[in-house]
Amino acid sequence: MKQIYNFEAHTPPALNENMLRAEQERRKVGAQTTMLAVAALLMQAAVLIFGVAVMSMYPLLTALCIGYVAVSTTGAGVVAAVYTKKGGDL
């Protein structure tokens, strides 16, 4: 089989346990962040569905639910934009 990479042209990067643990922690935090974002999205969907479901009986509650979802979505969008603009550094 023909090799497509020249493994002898460069030396491989030196890996140690600390670098591997840091990469594992970075991936773990990424997974946790994704789960948190999905949970927030599901929570907003649940509040919105609840507000629509009680629209005929409690119009004020529906307005509050829609307002909460709007403010929460806007705030999350602003935080995401700032975080992305900074390049992911807190």
C-alpha positions in Angstrom: 0.0 0.0 0.0 1.3 3.4 -1.0 1.9 5.8 1.9 0.3 9.3 1.4 2.1 10.9 4.4 5.8 11.3 4.9 6.1 10.4 8.5 9.9 10.8 8.5 10.0 14.4 7.3 9.0 15.9 10.7 9.3 14.7 14.2 6.0 14.1 15.9 4.9 16.4 18.7 5.9 15.5 22.2 2.8 14.4 24.1 2.7 14.1 27.9 0.1 13.1 30.3 -0.8 16.7 31.2 -1.5 17.6 27.5 -3.7 14.6 27.1 -5.6 15.4 30.3 -6.0 19.0 29.2 -7.5 17.8 25.9 -9.8 15.4 27.7 -11.0 18.2 30.0 -11.6 20.5 27.0 -13.7 17.9 25.3 -15.6 17.2 28.6 -16.4 20.9 29.0 -17.5 21.1 25.4 -19.9 18.3 25.9 -21.3 19.8 29.1 -21.8 23.2 27.4 -23.7 21.5 24.5 -25.9 19.7 27.0 -26.6 22.9 28.9 -27.5 24.7 25.7 -29.9 21.9 24.7 -31.4 21.9 28.2 -32.0 25.7 28.0 -33.6 25.3 24.5 -35.9 22.6 25.8 -36.9 24.6 28.8 -37.8 27.6 26.7 -39.8 25.4 24.4 -41.7 23.9 27.4 -42.5 27.4 28.8 -43.7 28.5 25.4 -45.9 25.4 24.9 -47.3 25.9 28.3 -48.1 29.5 27.6 -49.8 28.7 24.4 -51.8 25.8 26.0 -53.3 28.1 28.7 -53.9 31.0 26.3 -57.7 30.9 26.5 -57.9 30.7 30.3 -54.9 32.9 31.3 -53.9 35.4 28.7 -51.7 37.3 31.1 -49.7 34.2 31.9 -49.4 33.6 28.2 -47.9 37.0 27.7 -45.5 36.5 30.6 -44.4 33.2 29.1 -43.8 34.7 25.7 -42.0 37.6 27.3 -39.8 35.3 29.3 -38.9 33.3 26.2 -38.1 36.4 24.2 -35.9 38.0 26.8 -34.1 34.7 27.5 -33.5 34.0 23.9 -32.2 37.6 23.3 -29.9 37.4 26.3 -28.5 34.0 25.3 -27.9 35.3 21.8 -26.0 38.3 23.1 -23.9 36.1 25.4 -23.2 33.8 22.5 -22.2 36.7 20.2 -19.8 38.1 22.8 -18.3 34.8 23.6 -17.8 34.0 19.9 -16.3 37.5 19.3 -13.8 37.0 22.0 -12.7 33.7 20.5 -14.0 31.4 23.2 -11.8 32.9 26.0 -13.6 33.9 29.2 
